[in-house]
Amino acid sequence: MGIVKISDLMHDNLRTASDALSRSINAQAEHWMRIGMLSELHPGLCHGDICQLMMRAKQAGDQSLAFFTQELAPPVTAAPKAARRVVR
């Protein structure tokens, strides 16, 4: 665990949001960081999709970065075999 320095304005915003959403200031900051991280990892997802992904991670008991990257990874499929040309 470490210390993250943020501006006074951001701290005020965190305090307001944490009060409104019944979270600690640290929990609110972590929530916003998680949303931002997932938005960068998966730019095609909207906020609602990200929230659903976070809910699935919580239910699975795995909120690691690996879960969030594997959960939306395209399925691995076998590459089609190259067509063989028969020359007569």
A tleap script that builds the chain and sets N, CA, C and O, in Angstrom:
source leaprc.protein.ff14SB
mol = sequence {
  NMET GLY ILE VAL LYS ILE SER ASP LEU MET
  HIE ASP ASN LEU ARG THR ALA SER ASP ALA
  LEU SER ARG SER ILE ASN ALA GLN ALA GLU
  HIE TRP MET ARG ILE GLY MET LEU SER GLU
  LEU HIE PRO GLY LEU CYS HIE GLY ASP ILE
  CYS GLN LEU MET MET ARG ALA LYS GLN ALA
  GLY ASP GLN SER LEU ALA PHE PHE THR GLN
  GLU LEU ALA PRO PRO VAL THR ALA ALA PRO
  LYS ALA ALA ARG ARG VAL VAL CARG
}
set mol.1.N position { 0.850 -1.165 0.000 }
set mol.1.CA position { 0.000 0.000 0.000 }
set mol.1.C position { 0.892 1.222 0.000 }
set mol.1.O position { 1.950 1.225 0.629 }
set mol.2.N position { 0.475 2.246 -0.693 }
set mol.2.CA position { 1.272 3.452 -0.775 }
set mol.2.C position { 0.398 4.688 -0.681 }
set mol.2.O position { -0.821 4.611 -0.523 }
set mol.3.N position { 1.046 5.802 -0.782 }
set mol.3.CA position { 0.354 7.082 -0.728 }
set mol.3.C position { 0.295 7.650 -2.131 }
set mol.3.O position { 1.294 7.669 -2.849 }
set mol.4.N position { -0.882 8.111 -2.514 }
set mol.4.CA position { -1.073 8.746 -3.812 }
set mol.4.C position { -1.426 10.196 -3.542 }
set mol.4.O position { -2.369 10.492 -2.808 }
set mol.5.N position { -0.664 11.093 -4.140 }
set mol.5.CA position { -0.944 12.515 -3.956 }
set mol.5.C position { -1.915 12.964 -5.030 }
set mol.5.O position { -1.723 12.697 -6.216 }
set mol.6.N position { -2.963 13.653 -4.595 }
set mol.6.CA position { -3.955 14.184 -5.520 }
set mol.6.C position { -4.200 15.651 -5.191 }
set mol.6.O position { -3.843 16.126 -4.112 }
set mol.7.N position { -4.799 16.347 -6.113 }
set mol.7.CA position { -5.067 17.772 -5.911 }
set mol.7.C position { -6.154 17.968 -4.847 }
set mol.7.O position { -6.932 17.060 -4.552 }
set mol.8.N position { -6.182 19.156 -4.294 }
set mol.8.CA position { -7.225 19.487 -3.318 }
set mol.8.C position { -8.611 19.400 -3.943 }
set mol.8.O position { -9.562 18.947 -3.305 }
set mol.9.N position { -8.718 19.837 -5.192 }
set mol.9.CA position { -10.015 19.776 -5.881 }
set mol.9.C position { -10.491 18.329 -6.032 }
set mol.9.O position { -11.662 18.032 -5.795 }
set mol.10.N position { -9.585 17.430 -6.426 }
set mol.10.CA position { -9.964 16.025 -6.572 }
set mol.10.C position { -10.339 15.435 -5.212 }
set mol.10.O position { -11.266 14.630 -5.119 }
set mol.11.N position { -9.630 15.827 -4.172 }
set mol.11.CA position { -9.961 15.340 -2.835 }
set mol.11.C position { -11.357 15.809 -2.428 }
set mol.11.O position { -12.124 15.043 -1.844 }
set mol.12.N position { -11.684 17.051 -2.732 }
set mol.12.CA position { -13.028 17.572 -2.449 }
set mol.12.C position { -14.088 16.790 -3.228 }
set mol.12.O position { -15.148 16.468 -2.693 }
set mol.13.N position { -13.791 16.489 -4.497 }
set mol.13.CA position { -14.716 15.697 -5.310 }
set mol.13.C position { -14.892 14.294 -4.730 }
set mol.13.O position { -16.001 13.761 -4.696 }
set mol.14.N position { -13.784 13.701 -4.272 }
set mol.14.CA position { -13.845 12.374 -3.659 }
set mol.14.C position { -14.692 12.403 -2.394 }
set mol.14.O position { -15.510 11.512 -2.165 }
set mol.15.N position { -14.495 13.423 -1.580 }
set mol.15.CA position { -15.244 13.531 -0.328 }
set mol.15.C position { -16.750 13.634 -0.625 }
set mol.15.O position { -17.560 12.969 0.021 }
set mol.16.N position { -17.113 14.461 -1.593 }
set mol.16.CA position { -18.519 14.631 -1.949 }
set mol.16.C position { -19.113 13.318 -2.458 }
set mol.16.O position { -20.185 12.902 -2.020 }
set mol.17.N position { -18.409 12.671 -3.384 }
set mol.17.CA position { -18.908 11.411 -3.948 }
set mol.17.C position { -18.970 10.318 -2.888 }
set mol.17.O position { -19.926 9.543 -2.856 }
set mol.18.N position { -17.962 10.245 -2.022 }
set mol.18.CA position { -17.954 9.195 -1.004 }
set mol.18.C position { -19.097 9.391 -0.015 }
set mol.18.O position { -19.706 8.416 0.426 }
set mol.19.N position { -19.392 10.626 0.334 }
set mol.19.CA position { -20.530 10.893 1.220 }
set mol.19.C position { -21.843 10.494 0.548 }
set mol.19.O position { -22.703 9.874 1.174 }
set mol.20.N position { -21.993 10.850 -0.724 }
set mol.20.CA position { -23.230 10.564 -1.447 }
set mol.20.C position { -23.437 9.064 -1.651 }
set mol.20.O position { -24.571 8.586 -1.647 }
set mol.21.N position { -22.356 8.330 -1.827 }
set mol.21.CA position { -22.456 6.907 -2.138 }
set mol.21.C position { -22.145 5.997 -0.954 }
set mol.21.O position { -22.015 4.783 -1.113 }
set mol.22.N position { -22.026 6.594 0.239 }
set mol.22.CA position { -21.768 5.831 1.473 }
set mol.22.C position { -20.524 4.961 1.378 }
set mol.22.O position { -20.528 3.801 1.788 }
set mol.23.N position { -19.458 5.538 0.830 }
set mol.23.CA position { -18.169 4.853 0.760 }
set mol.23.C position { -17.149 5.708 1.501 }
set mol.23.O position { -17.350 6.906 1.699 }
set mol.24.N position { -16.059 5.079 1.904 }
set mol.24.CA position { -14.958 5.861 2.442 }
set mol.24.C position { -14.302 6.611 1.285 }
set mol.24.O position { -14.506 6.270 0.120 }
set mol.25.N position { -13.532 7.611 1.606 }
set mol.25.CA position { -12.826 8.353 0.563 }
set mol.25.C position { -11.890 7.417 -0.191 }
set mol.25.O position { -11.801 7.490 -1.417 }
set mol.26.N position { -11.194 6.543 0.522 }
set mol.26.CA position { -10.288 5.599 -0.142 }
set mol.26.C position { -11.051 4.630 -1.038 }
set mol.26.O position { -10.600 4.326 -2.142 }
set mol.27.N position { -12.200 4.144 -0.577 }
set mol.27.CA position { -12.993 3.219 -1.394 }
set mol.27.C position { -13.508 3.912 -2.653 }
set mol.27.O position { -13.550 3.306 -3.724 }
set mol.28.N position { -13.902 5.183 -2.525 }
set mol.28.CA position { -14.370 5.925 -3.699 }
set mol.28.C position { -13.232 6.130 -4.697 }
set mol.28.O position { -13.417 5.964 -5.903 }
set mol.29.N position { -12.066 6.487 -4.193 }
set mol.29.CA position { -10.908 6.680 -5.075 }
set mol.29.C position { -10.562 5.374 -5.790 }
set mol.29.O position { -10.292 5.373 -6.991 }
set mol.30.N position { -10.572 4.269 -5.052 }
set mol.30.CA position { -10.258 2.976 -5.672 }
set mol.30.C position { -11.308 2.610 -6.715 }
set mol.30.O position { -10.971 2.068 -7.768 }
set mol.31.N position { -12.560 2.895 -6.437 }
set mol.31.CA position { -13.632 2.630 -7.406 }
set mol.31.C position { -13.378 3.402 -8.700 }
set mol.31.O position { -13.439 2.833 -9.790 }
set mol.32.N position { -13.094 4.702 -8.573 }
set mol.32.CA position { -12.831 5.513 -9.762 }
set mol.32.C position { -11.588 5.022 -10.501 }
set mol.32.O position { -11.569 5.019 -11.732 }
set mol.33.N position { -10.555 4.607 -9.775 }
set mol.33.CA position { -9.344 4.096 -10.438 }
set mol.33.C position { -9.643 2.798 -11.178 }
set mol.33.O position { -9.146 2.584 -12.283 }
set mol.34.N position { -10.454 1.930 -10.572 }
set mol.34.CA position { -10.800 0.665 -11.218 }
set mol.34.C position { -11.603 0.928 -12.498 }
set mol.34.O position { -11.352 0.305 -13.530 }
set mol.35.N position { -12.566 1.851 -12.426 }
set mol.35.CA position { -13.361 2.203 -13.610 }
set mol.35.C position { -12.443 2.746 -14.707 }
set mol.35.O position { -12.567 2.363 -15.871 }
set mol.36.N position { -11.533 3.627 -14.337 }
set mol.36.CA position { -10.605 4.194 -15.315 }
set mol.36.C position { -9.700 3.151 -15.934 }
set mol.36.O position { -9.478 3.153 -17.144 }
set mol.37.N position { -9.169 2.247 -15.094 }
set mol.37.CA position { -8.293 1.189 -15.588 }
set mol.37.C position { -9.038 0.306 -16.580 }
set mol.37.O position { -8.520 -0.012 -17.650 }
set mol.38.N position { -10.263 -0.089 -16.218 }
set mol.38.CA position { -11.032 -0.957 -17.103 }
set mol.38.C position { -11.440 -0.238 -18.378 }
set mol.38.O position { -11.535 -0.856 -19.439 }
set mol.39.N position { -11.681 1.058 -18.281 }
set mol.39.CA position { -12.003 1.839 -19.485 }
set mol.39.C position { -10.828 1.866 -20.443 }
set mol.39.O position { -11.013 1.817 -21.659 }
set mol.40.N position { -9.625 1.944 -19.907 }
set mol.40.CA position { -8.442 1.941 -20.774 }
set mol.40.C position { -8.165 0.557 -21.337 }
set mol.40.O position { -7.747 0.429 -22.487 }
set mol.41.N position { -8.395 -0.492 -20.531 }
set mol.41.CA position { -8.163 -1.853 -21.009 }
set mol.41.C position { -9.191 -2.269 -22.054 }
set mol.41.O position { -8.876 -3.018 -22.979 }
set mol.42.N position { -10.416 -1.783 -21.904 }
set mol.42.CA position { -11.519 -2.180 -22.779 }
set mol.42.C position { -12.256 -0.932 -23.260 }
set mol.42.O position { -13.358 -0.645 -22.791 }
set mol.43.N position { -11.659 -0.189 -24.188 }
set mol.43.CA position { -12.250 1.084 -24.617 }
set mol.43.C position { -13.617 0.938 -25.286 }
set mol.43.O position { -14.342 1.925 -25.407 }
set mol.44.N position { -13.976 -0.240 -25.713 }
set mol.44.CA position { -15.267 -0.436 -26.365 }
set mol.44.C position { -16.428 -0.628 -25.398 }
set mol.44.O position { -17.584 -0.668 -25.819 }
set mol.45.N position { -16.131 -0.748 -24.094 }
set mol.45.CA position { -17.194 -0.970 -23.117 }
set mol.45.C position { -17.748 0.352 -22.596 }
set mol.45.O position { -17.008 1.316 -22.399 }
set mol.46.N position { -19.051 0.381 -22.380 }
set mol.46.CA position { -19.658 1.552 -21.744 }
set mol.46.C position { -19.594 1.359 -20.223 }
set mol.46.O position { -19.220 0.291 -19.737 }
set mol.47.N position { -19.960 2.392 -19.496 }
set mol.47.CA position { -19.895 2.348 -18.031 }
set mol.47.C position { -20.723 1.186 -17.479 }
set mol.47.O position { -20.280 0.498 -16.559 }
set mol.48.N position { -21.904 0.961 -18.021 }
set mol.48.CA position { -22.752 -0.134 -17.551 }
set mol.48.C position { -22.108 -1.495 -17.750 }
set mol.48.O position { -22.210 -2.368 -16.888 }
set mol.49.N position { -21.441 -1.679 -18.892 }
set mol.49.CA position { -20.747 -2.946 -19.161 }
set mol.49.C position { -19.613 -3.154 -18.164 }
set mol.49.O position { -19.394 -4.265 -17.681 }
set mol.50.N position { -18.900 -2.082 -17.864 }
set mol.50.CA position { -17.798 -2.167 -16.903 }
set mol.50.C position { -18.337 -2.525 -15.518 }
set mol.50.O position { -17.742 -3.340 -14.813 }
set mol.51.N position { -19.449 -1.928 -15.129 }
set mol.51.CA position { -20.051 -2.244 -13.826 }
set mol.51.C position { -20.475 -3.708 -13.769 }
set mol.51.O position { -20.296 -4.363 -12.742 }
set mol.52.N position { -21.038 -4.229 -14.868 }
set mol.52.CA position { -21.417 -5.641 -14.899 }
set mol.52.C position { -20.193 -6.543 -14.798 }
set mol.52.O position { -20.227 -7.571 -14.121 }
set mol.53.N position { -19.120 -6.159 -15.467 }
set mol.53.CA position { -17.873 -6.920 -15.388 }
set mol.53.C position { -17.348 -6.934 -13.952 }
set mol.53.O position { -16.894 -7.968 -13.462 }
set mol.54.N position { -17.413 -5.785 -13.283 }
set mol.54.CA position { -16.958 -5.712 -11.902 }
set mol.54.C position { -17.832 -6.579 -10.988 }
set mol.54.O position { -17.331 -7.177 -10.036 }
set mol.55.N position { -19.120 -6.645 -11.274 }
set mol.55.CA position { -20.021 -7.489 -10.480 }
set mol.55.C position { -19.675 -8.970 -10.673 }
set mol.55.O position { -19.662 -9.735 -9.710 }
set mol.56.N position { -19.396 -9.370 -11.919 }
set mol.56.CA position { -19.013 -10.772 -12.182 }
set mol.56.C position { -17.709 -11.113 -11.474 }
set mol.56.O position { -17.553 -12.215 -10.948 }
set mol.57.N position { -16.777 -10.173 -11.460 }
set mol.57.CA position { -15.504 -10.407 -10.790 }
set mol.57.C position { -15.721 -10.589 -9.296 }
set mol.57.O position { -15.119 -11.470 -8.681 }
set mol.58.N position { -16.570 -9.767 -8.718 }
set mol.58.CA position { -16.861 -9.867 -7.285 }
set mol.58.C position { -17.512 -11.202 -6.964 }
set mol.58.O position { -17.152 -11.850 -5.981 }
set mol.59.N position { -18.478 -11.621 -7.795 }
set mol.59.CA position { -19.156 -12.898 -7.576 }
set mol.59.C position { -18.194 -14.067 -7.721 }
set mol.59.O position { -18.322 -15.071 -7.019 }
set mol.60.N position { -17.224 -13.940 -8.635 }
set mol.60.CA position { -16.233 -14.995 -8.841 }
set mol.60.C position { -15.162 -14.976 -7.757 }
set mol.60.O position { -14.361 -15.904 -7.652 }
set mol.61.N position { -15.151 -13.922 -6.957 }
set mol.61.CA position { -14.142 -13.818 -5.897 }
set mol.61.C position { -12.764 -13.491 -6.434 }
set mol.61.O position { -11.760 -13.766 -5.777 }
set mol.62.N position { -12.704 -12.908 -7.623 }
set mol.62.CA position { -11.416 -12.595 -8.248 }
set mol.62.C position { -11.498 -11.216 -8.876 }
set mol.62.O position { -12.115 -11.042 -9.926 }
set mol.63.N position { -10.883 -10.246 -8.242 }
set mol.63.CA position { -10.883 -8.898 -8.784 }
set mol.63.C position { -9.478 -8.499 -9.255 }
set mol.63.O position { -9.119 -7.322 -9.262 }
set mol.64.N position { -8.702 -9.502 -9.643 }
set mol.64.CA position { -7.356 -9.240 -10.130 }
set mol.64.C position { -7.388 -8.734 -11.567 }
set mol.64.O position { -8.379 -8.903 -12.278 }
set mol.65.N position { -6.308 -8.122 -11.974 }
set mol.65.CA position { -6.195 -7.642 -13.346 }
set mol.65.C position { -6.328 -8.808 -14.320 }
set mol.65.O position { -6.887 -8.649 -15.405 }
set mol.66.N position { -5.820 -9.973 -13.940 }
set mol.66.CA position { -5.903 -11.151 -14.814 }
set mol.66.C position { -7.357 -11.502 -15.111 }
set mol.66.O position { -7.682 -11.858 -16.244 }
set mol.67.N position { -8.233 -11.411 -14.123 }
set mol.67.CA position { -9.644 -11.718 -14.344 }
set mol.67.C position { -10.230 -10.785 -15.391 }
set mol.67.O position { -10.933 -11.224 -16.302 }
set mol.68.N position { -9.938 -9.498 -15.258 }
set mol.68.CA position { -10.540 -8.515 -16.151 }
set mol.68.C position { -10.006 -8.634 -17.572 }
set mol.68.O position { -10.707 -8.276 -18.518 }
set mol.69.N position { -8.799 -9.121 -17.743 }
set mol.69.CA position { -8.269 -9.280 -19.099 }
set mol.69.C position { -8.722 -10.607 -19.706 }
set mol.69.O position { -8.960 -10.684 -20.912 }
set mol.70.N position { -8.842 -11.651 -18.884 }
set mol.70.CA position { -9.263 -12.953 -19.395 }
set mol.70.C position { -10.765 -13.000 -19.652 }
set mol.70.O position { -11.211 -13.648 -20.598 }
set mol.71.N position { -11.540 -12.324 -18.825 }
set mol.71.CA position { -12.993 -12.363 -18.935 }
set mol.71.C position { -13.466 -11.887 -20.304 }
set mol.71.O position { -14.448 -12.410 -20.832 }
set mol.72.N position { -12.788 -10.909 -20.880 }
set mol.72.CA position { -13.228 -10.348 -22.152 }
set mol.72.C position { -12.316 -10.706 -23.311 }
set mol.72.O position { -12.463 -10.179 -24.414 }
set mol.73.N position { -11.383 -11.596 -23.059 }
set mol.73.CA position { -10.481 -11.998 -24.143 }
set mol.73.C position { -11.274 -12.761 -25.193 }
set mol.73.O position { -12.172 -13.533 -24.856 }
set mol.74.N position { -10.950 -12.550 -26.458 }
set mol.74.CA position { -11.652 -13.302 -27.488 }
set mol.74.C position { -11.366 -14.791 -27.323 }
set mol.74.O position { -10.260 -15.165 -26.933 }
set mol.75.N position { -12.337 -15.636 -27.612 }
set mol.75.CA position { -12.115 -17.066 -27.456 }
set mol.75.C position { -10.985 -17.551 -28.355 }
set mol.75.O position { -10.829 -17.105 -29.492 }
set mol.76.N position { -10.216 -18.465 -27.816 }
set mol.76.CA position { -9.108 -19.026 -28.586 }
set mol.76.C position { -9.662 -20.142 -29.451 }
set mol.76.O position { -10.268 -21.092 -28.955 }
set mol.77.N position { -9.447 -20.014 -30.732 }
set mol.77.CA position { -9.914 -21.043 -31.654 }
set mol.77.C position { -8.721 -21.535 -32.461 }
set mol.77.O position { -7.743 -20.814 -32.660 }
set mol.78.N position { -8.820 -22.747 -32.909 }
set mol.78.CA position { -7.742 -23.306 -33.708 }
set mol.78.C position { -7.701 -22.602 -35.057 }
set mol.78.O position { -8.734 -22.344 -35.675 }
set mol.79.N position { -6.516 -22.307 -35.488 }
set mol.79.CA position { -6.364 -21.673 -36.798 }
set mol.79.C position { -6.757 -22.682 -37.867 }
set mol.79.O position { -6.408 -23.859 -37.771 }
set mol.80.N position { -7.480 -22.228 -38.880 }
set mol.80.CA position { -7.876 -23.171 -39.935 }
set mol.80.C position { -6.648 -23.689 -40.669 }
set mol.80.O position { -5.690 -22.958 -40.920 }
set mol.81.N position { -6.707 -24.954 -41.000 }
set mol.81.CA position { -5.594 -25.546 -41.731 }
set mol.81.C position { -5.581 -24.969 -43.148 }
set mol.81.O position { -6.621 -24.758 -43.771 }
set mol.82.N position { -4.402 -24.731 -43.612 }
set mol.82.CA position { -4.261 -24.188 -44.970 }
set mol.82.C position { -4.799 -25.203 -45.972 }
set mol.82.O position { -4.554 -26.404 -45.866 }
set mol.83.N position { -5.517 -24.697 -46.918 }
set mol.83.CA position { -6.062 -25.574 -47.956 }
set mol.83.C position { -4.916 -26.086 -48.806 }
set mol.83.O position { -4.034 -25.334 -49.219 }
set mol.84.N position { -4.951 -27.359 -49.052 }
set mol.84.CA position { -3.901 -27.964 -49.877 }
set mol.84.C position { -4.376 -28.016 -51.317 }
set mol.84.O position { -5.487 -28.452 -51.619 }
set mol.85.N position { -3.521 -27.571 -52.168 }
set mol.85.CA position { -3.845 -27.647 -53.589 }
set mol.85.C position { -3.306 -28.951 -54.159 }
set mol.85.O position { -2.150 -29.323 -53.960 }
set mol.86.N position { -4.167 -29.602 -54.851 }
set mol.86.CA position { -3.752 -30.841 -55.502 }
set mol.86.C position { -3.437 -30.490 -56.949 }
set mol.86.O position { -4.304 -30.023 -57.688 }
set mol.87.N position { -2.213 -30.713 -57.340 }
set mol.87.CA position { -1.793 -30.402 -58.700 }
set mol.87.C position { -1.764 -31.724 -59.458 }
set mol.87.O position { -1.128 -32.684 -59.022 }
set mol.88.N position { -2.452 -31.768 -60.588 }
set mol.88.CA position { -2.486 -32.996 -61.378 }
set mol.88.C position { -1.819 -32.777 -62.697 }
set mol.88.O position { -1.744 -33.697 -63.511 }
savepdb mol mol.pdb
quit
